Structures are given as structure tokens and as C-alpha cells.
Amino acid sequence: MNRVVTYRGFEIHITLSPVAEDMYSVTFQITGHNIGRLSVDGAVVNVRRGPFSQRWAYLIGEIAGQAAIDVILGPDN
């Protein structure tokens, strides 16, 4: 199960993988800008502390992706 969210010029690709009935593990991938020497564009990140229900999994994946972008770019003025 996949979802793509746009945030600050990047795309956050959220992927859910079923681990039990109605429970999912979450990964996210940030694509978009080339960040130069950091080379984080395209890295797949596993979200810890799961599994989650489908609704929570998408929310947590989106928030984690947004937080990662905020760390890379700094505060949005």
C-alpha cells in the first residue's frame, strides 16, 4: 500500500507492509531535490515502534518524512 505526499518541494513516498491482520510496518522515501553532499535523496527509512493500524501508519510515515525534510532544509520561514 503506497501513498505519495508533497512537502516543501519534495515527495514523501510512504509504503505500508502488512505484518498482522490490520497492522502494518511503515517505510518512507524522500525524493525531489538533490541535496548535494548529503546524498539522502532516495534513501528508504524504516519507521520504528510499529506495527501500526493503517490510519496511524500513514500519519506517522508522513510526519516522519516531513520532520526529515525540515532537518535537511531548516525552519520554513
C-alpha positions in Angstrom: 0.0 0.0 0.0 1.6 3.2 -1.1 0.9 6.9 -0.8 2.8 10.0 -2.0 2.7 13.3 -0.2 4.3 16.6 -1.4 6.0 18.7 1.2 8.3 21.8 0.6 9.1 20.7 -2.9 9.9 17.1 -2.1 7.8 13.9 -2.4 7.4 11.6 0.5 6.7 8.0 -0.7 5.1 6.1 2.2 4.9 2.3 1.9 2.9 0.0 4.3 3.7 -3.7 4.6 1.2 -5.9 6.4 2.7 -7.7 9.4 -0.5 -9.0 11.0 -4.3 -8.6 10.5 -4.9 -4.8 10.1 -1.4 -4.0 11.3 1.4 -2.6 9.1 5.1 -1.6 9.2 6.0 1.7 7.6 8.8 2.9 5.4 9.2 6.3 3.7 11.4 7.6 1.0 12.2 11.2 0.2 12.7 12.2 -3.4 12.9 15.5 -5.1 15.8 17.9 -4.8 19.4 16.8 -4.9 20.8 17.7 -1.5 24.4 17.8 -2.6 27.0 16.0 -0.5 24.4 14.6 2.0 23.2 12.1 -0.7 20.0 11.4 1.3 17.7 11.8 -1.7 16.1 8.4 -2.3 17.1 6.7 1.0 14.4 4.3 2.3 13.9 4.7 6.0 12.1 2.2 8.3 9.8 3.8 10.9 10.4 2.1 14.3 8.0 1.3 17.2 5.4 -0.4 14.9 3.3 -2.1 13.8 0.5 0.4 13.4 -3.0 0.4 12.2 -3.4 1.6 8.6 -4.6 5.1 9.5 -1.8 5.6 12.1 0.8 4.2 9.8 0.1 6.7 7.0 0.1 9.6 9.5 3.3 8.5 11.2 5.0 8.0 7.9 4.0 11.4 6.7 5.1 13.2 9.9 8.4 11.3 9.9 9.1 12.3 6.3 8.2 15.9 7.0 10.5 16.0 10.0 13.4 14.6 8.0 12.9 17.3 5.3 12.7 20.0 8.0 16.0 18.8 9.4 17.6 18.9 6.0 16.3 22.3 4.9 16.0 24.1 8.3 13.0 26.1 9.5 10.3 27.2 7.0 10.2 31.0 7.2 
